[in-house]
Amino acid sequence: MKLARSSLLWVALLLILVGALHTAWRHLVHQVPLLPGSEQSYWSLEARVELEARGEPLSVRLALPQTQPGYILLDEHTASPGFGLHFETQNQQRLAQWTTRQARGTQWLYYRAQFLVAPEAESELQVPPPALTHVAWSESLQTAATGLLERAWQESSDAWSLARAMSRYLNDPQNQNSRLLLSELTADEVLVRLLNEAEVPARRLYGLKLEDGRRRQALQPLVQVFQGQKWQVFDAQGSAVNGEEQAQYLLWQLNAGPILEVVGGTDSRVTFSMIESSEPSSSVSSAQISDALLNLSIHSLPLAEQNLFRTLLLLPLGALAVVLLRVLIGFKTSGTFMPVLIALAFLEMSLVTGLISFLVIVGIGLVLRQLLASLNLLLVARVAAVIVCVIGLIALFTVISFHTGLTTGMQVTLFPMIILAWTIERMSILWEEEGAKEVIIQGAGSLITAVLAFSLMDLSLMRYWMFNFLGLQLVVLALILLLGSYTGYRLFELWRFKPLMDLQPSKSKED
């Protein structure tokens, strides 16, 4: 036994040492800061092209972003095994072209770029204004367009204020002219046509709304409006998205044209993922490092998978919290690691909303479970019936939240339904065997454990450390191993046996 405990201690120390060395290597060699601070901000963007190849020569062309006001392109690379790759520029628009002689089945092509956020940055290219196009309206639309244009013209002084005025009317649901125009065209199409009719150069482009951790996003239509040689971009609601009041948009193209062209394939689509990071100005981007160890790390995965691991890598912290509370303090929980999964759902919801949702669903589920017990069903059928009931409760809760304006309540679907069903089943059996008191003790213990695990996993510092320093996963594992070897009294047991401990001194005096 002593040999096993000694071996466990050495294994834990080795894990801590390896984890610490990896963390130091990431900090000193790759210059990843130990603390998140006011460093320069970067956006890592990834375009994923998916298509079905027909077994014939295949050619795929994708429009590429470039340095533009507010963003500087630092680095880019692709992942396309078996394809030839060629970069070209047409009409000042950068393009990537993948080609292959033969491909069959589902194909995935990746393009990744890293941009530095730089409000003072300017585009490397002087984008020329587009030529004005003749606008042809039907008779009814012509009347509506003229009425809207005349009102917007009176309320503007230049091209940009005219675009804002038009957008305001287009987004007014009470305006009959705008409702008629939008019944046949999209808002950005109407805006471009109206501006061209007013002899203001404008064109439709596509941009990416930057939101940290988003996956499988689509490009948003934008309108580029020119005033002389300067231009400004507006979204569908007419808000300027560059300049001093810029929103989180990055133009995927600086010239009008198709985003994706495919020859020799079908069912093609392109989706986008993104991650925001902060690094010191002297650091080297992960895309530029050819270190073999880094290439085999989480940071070498596609961004969609990286975003998934940003959450999954927090689970060891939740597991550590559960082991700590159960082994050292003595909390009783319904299920060993059910609180971790509940805490994971809390991360996507507000804590108060998550607690209320959990209590309501489990409470109603227990009542339904008691009704099912009278049917004398087998265990598998009973649990399956509880799952169906839980799904129905979640759907009902979501609909009620939507119609009452509680948008956070709509995220109740993030709860793991199978875990909820098993929790209800376990609590029902516990109620029958041990009584309501034990159900309350284990339920309260599960919620307290979930809240504490959530509090640890929700710390911004922990999120930063666990994703950027993977060696800390080994440190967490070592702590779990050390806690798992503890065989002493739990804190609740000391409190439980306190009367016996108080009697111990008197006994020794009698001796």
N, C-alpha and C positions, 0 to 999 in steps of 0.2 A: 504493500500500500504506500509506504514512504517513497519507494522508487517511482511509482506512478505519479504521485504528487510532485516529486522533484522533476520528473520528465515534463509534466504539464507546465511547471514554472519556467523551465528552459524554453519550451515551445512558445510560451507567451512572451518571454523576453526577446526571443528571436523575431517574432512578429512585430513587436514594438520597435526593435532596432531597424528592421527592413522598412517599416512604414515611415520611421523618422528619416532614414537615409533617402528614401524616395521623395519625401516632402522637401528635404534640404536640396536635393538635386533639381527638383522643379523650380525652387526659389532661386538658387544660385546660378544654375546653368541656363535655364529658360527665362529667368528673371520674372517669374510670376509672383506678384506681391503677396505677402502673407496676410495683409489686411486690405479689404476693399476700401478704396479712398477716392479722391478726386483726380484720378488719372484720366488719360484720354479714353474716350469711348469709341468702341468699334462695333460694327455690325457684320456678322458673318451670314451671308445669304446663300441659299442653295436652291437651284431650279432642278426639278426632277421631271424628265420627259418620259412618259410611258406610252407605248404603242404596241400594236400587233403587226408583226412582219409577215409577209405573204410568201417568203421563200424566193424572192427575187432581189435585184439590186435595190438597196435602200439608201435614201438621202434625207437627212434631217437638218433643217436650218433653224437656229434659234437666235432671236435678237438679244443682244447683250447690253448691260448697263455700262456706264463710264463715268469719269469724274464730272461732277455737276455742282451747281451752287449748294453748299452745305455738306458735300460728301466728296472724299478723295478716294479713288480706287487704289488700293495698296497691292493686292495680290489676287490672282485667280488661277484656278486649275480645274480639270475635268476628270471624270472617271467613266471610261467607255471602252471596256475590253473588247477587242475584235473589230473596232471601228477605226477608220482613219479620221483625223481631225485637222481642220483648216480654219484659220481665223481670217476674216476679210472685212472690208469696210465699203459700204455702198451708200451713196448720198449722205455721208457723214454718220451713218448708223453702223455700229459694229455688229458682226454676225459670227456665229460659230456653226460650222457645217461638219456633220458626221456622215461618213459614207462607208459602205461595205458592199461586197459583191453579192453576198447571200446571207439572209437572216430569216429565221422562222420562229414564230411564237412570240411571246411577250418579251419586249426589250425595254431596258431601263438605261437612260443616259443622264449623267449628273454634271451640273456646272456649279462651281462654288466660287464666290468672290468675297473679299473682305474690304470694307469701307471704313475709313476714318471719319468720324464726325468732326467737321471743321466749318463752323458758320461763316468764316471769312473766305472759304474756297470759292473759286469761280470755275466755270466750265472751260476745258481746254479748247473747245470748238466754238466758233461764232455761228450759232444756229440761225440760218436765214429765215425770214418770215415766209410762210406759205403763200402761194398765189391765191387771190380771191376767186372763189368759185361762184358760178351763177346758181342762185337758189330758185328752185321750182316748187311752188306750193299748189295744192289743190285750192279750189275757190274758198272753201270754208276755212281751211288752215291759213290762207293768205290774209283773210280778214282778222283772224285771231292773232297772227304774227304781227301784222301792222299795228293793231291796237296795243299789244304788249310792248313793241319796240318804241312806239311814240311816247308811252308813259315812262319807260326806262330812260329814253333819251333826255327828257326834261329833267330827270333827277340825277344826271351824271355830268362830269366835266372832262373825262378822258376815257380811254379804252378800258382801263381797269375798273373804274367806277361804273362804267356802263355794264361790264360783265357782272359786277356785284349786284347792280340794280335788277338786271334781267334774271339772275339766279334767285333773287329774293321773290320776284313774282312767280317764277317757275315752282318754287317751293311753297307757295301760298295755296292751300287747298280750296280757299274761297274764291280764287280768281278763275273765272269761267274760261278766259282765253288760254291760260296755262293748262287747265284740265283738258281742253280740247286738243292742244298740241301734244300733250303727254299721252293721250289716248292712242296715238299712232307712232310716236317716236320717244326715245329715251331722253332724259334731261340733258345729257351731254351732247347728244345729236342736235337737239333743239337749240342749245346755247351756241354751238358752232354755226348753225345756219343763220341764226339771228344776227350774230356778230358779223358774218360775211355779208349779210344784207345791209348792215350798217357800214360796210367797207372797212371793217376792222379785221386784220389777219388773225385767224385762229384755227386750231386743228385739234383733233382728238388723239390723245396719247394714253399710254397705260403706265401706271405706277404701282408700287408696292407699299402698302401701309405697314409701317414697322411697329410690331408689337413683340416684345421679348417672349421667346418660348413658343411662338405659334408654329403650327405645322399644317401642311397641305392647304395653304392659302392660295387664293386666286388674285390676279392683278385687278386693280380698280381703274375704271375709266376716268381720265382727267382731261381738262381742257387747257391748252396752252394759248394764252392771249398775248399778242405783240403790241407794243407801243413804240414805234420807231424800230430800233435794233434791240431793244430790251424786251424781255418777256416775263410773264408771271403765270403760274399754274393755279387753276381752281378745281376743286372737287365738285361732286355732283350737287352739293348744297351751296356752292358759290363761295366757299371759304378759301382764302389764299393759302396755299400750302408751300410757299417759299418766301424768302424775305425774313423780316424781323419776327413775324407772327407765324413762322413755318410750323406746320404740323409734322407728324412723323410719316412723311412720304418720301420715297426715293423713286425717281423716274427710271423705269426699266428701258425706256427708249427716249432719245432726244430728237427723233424724226419719225413722222408718221409712217406706218407700214405694219405688216403682219408680225406677230410675235413668234409664231411657230409655223413652219412649212414642212410637210412630210410628203415624200414621193416614194412609193413602194410599200406603204404601210397604211393601216386603218386604225380607227378608235384611238387617235392620238390625243394626248392632253398633257399639260404642264402645270405642276403645282409648286409652291414655294414654301420654304421653311426658313426660320431666322433665329439667331441668338445674339443678344447684346452682351458685350463684355467690356471690362475696364482694365487697362494695362498701363504701366508707366511708359512714357514716350520712348525710352531706350530699349524696351523689351522687343523681342522678336516674335512675330505672329506665328501661331501654330501651323499655319499653312506653309510657312517658309522653312520649317525645321525638317530636316531629313533624318533626324535621329530615329534609329530603328525601334527603340522602345516607345517613343511617342507615336510612331506610325501604327503600333499595335495597341494604342490606348483608346479610350472612349472618344478623345478629341479627333480621331481619324475617321469616325463614323459619319454617315450622312446626318445633316442637321436635325431631321425629323427624329431619328433614333437618339441623337444627343439630347434633345428636349425631353424625350421619354426617360432617359437615364438620369436627368437632373432631378426627377422625382423619385425614381427607384433607388438611387444612391442614398436617399434619406432614410430608407427603411431600416438599415442597420442601427441608426440612432434610436428609432422607435423600439427595435428589438432590445437594445441595451437598456432603455428605460423600463421595459416590461420585466426583464431579468432582475434589474435593481430593485424594483418595487415588490416583486414576488419573492425573491430569494432573501433579501436583507430586511425588508419591512414586513412582508407577509400578507400583502394584498391578495384577496381572492378575486379571480376574474372568470367570466363565462367564456371558456375557451382560452387556450394558451396565448395565441398572438392575435386574437380577434381585435383587441384594443388598437393594435398597430394599423390594421386595415381601416378601422373607424377613424383613427387620427389622420390617415391618408386622405379620407374623404373630407375631413375637416379642413385640410390644406386647400381644397378647392372651393370651400364654402366659408362663410363667416362662422366663428366658433358658436355664437349664440344660436344662429339658425340651424347649425348642424346638431346641436344638443336637443333643441326643440323637435326637430325632425326625427331624430333617433328615438326619443322618448315616446312621441306620438305613434310612430310606426310599430315599435316593439310593444307598446301598451295595447294598441288595437289588435296586433297580431296574437298576443297572448289570449285575448278574449276569443278570437276566431279559432285559435288552436284548441281551446277548451270545448268549443262547439264541435270541432272535428273529432275530438276524443270520444264523443258519444256514438260515433259511427263505427267504432271498432276496426279501423283501417290498419293495414300493415305499415311498418315503419317507413318503407320507401315511398309508398303511396301517400302517407300522411305528410312527409316532408315535401313531396312534390306539390301537394295541395297547398301547403303553407307558402311555397315559392310563388305559386299563382296568386295567392292572396296578397303577398307582399308586393308583387308587381302591380296589382290593382290598386293597392294603397298608395304606392309611389306615384302612379299615374293620376290618381285622384288628388293627391297632395300637390302635384305639379300644376294641374289645371286650376285648382283653387288659388294657388300662389300667383298664377298668371293673371287671373281675373281680379284679384285683390291688389295687384300692383307690387307684390313681394317677389321681385325678380330673383333674389338670392334663394328663395324657397324652391325655385325651379331647378336648382342644382342638386336636389335630393336624389336624382338619378345616379349621382356619383357614388352613392352607398353601394357596397358589394352585396347584391341581393341574395346570393347563396349563403353568405355569412350571416345576414340578417335572418334568413329562414332557419338556419341551424341554431342561431342564438335563441330564437323564439322556441324552437323544439327543445333545446337543452333546458331553458328556463321553465318550460311547462313540466317536463319530467322532474326537475328539481323541486318544483312547487308541490307536485304530487308526493314525492318521496321525503323531502325535508321541510316543507312548509314555506309560507310566504316570507318569513324572516330571512332564510338563506338566499332566496331569490333577490331580495332587496340588498343583502350584503354583497353578493357577487355582481349584481347589476351596478351598484354604486362603485364597487371596486373597478369594474371594467371602464366606467365612464371617467373616474378619477385618473386611472392609468392612461386612458386615451387622451385626456386633456393634457396631462403632463408630457406624454410623448409628442403631442401636437405642439406644445410650447417649445420643446427642444428642437423639433424638426422645422419649425417656422422661423427660427432665428436666422436673420439674413447672413450672419457670420458663419453659421453652420452650413447653410445652403452653399455659400461660397467655398468653404473649405472642402466639403465632401465631394464637390464636383471637380474642383481644380486640383486637389491633392488626393489622388486615389490611394496613396499609401496610408492615409488615415483610416481607410476601411480595415486594414490589417491591425491597426491600433485598437479599433472598436472590437474586432474579433478577439484580440488578446484580452481585453477587459471582460468580454463575455465568458471566455474560458476561465479566467480567474474567479469571476463571480460564481461560475458553475461548480467550482471546487469547494465552495464554502459549505460547511456542514454544521455551523454553530446555530445558536438560537436566532430566530427572527425577532424584530423589534416588537411585533404584536404579541409574540410568545413571552417575551420578558414582561410585558405589561400584564399578560394573563396570569403568569406564575409569580407576580410580585408579592402576593400574600405569603407564599411559601418562602420566598427569599427573606421577607421580614421576620419569619420565625427562625431562621437559621442562627442568628447570634444568640438568642435565648437558649437554644439547644446546646450550643458549645459551652455556655456558662454552666449548665447543669452537669455536663461532662467533667 
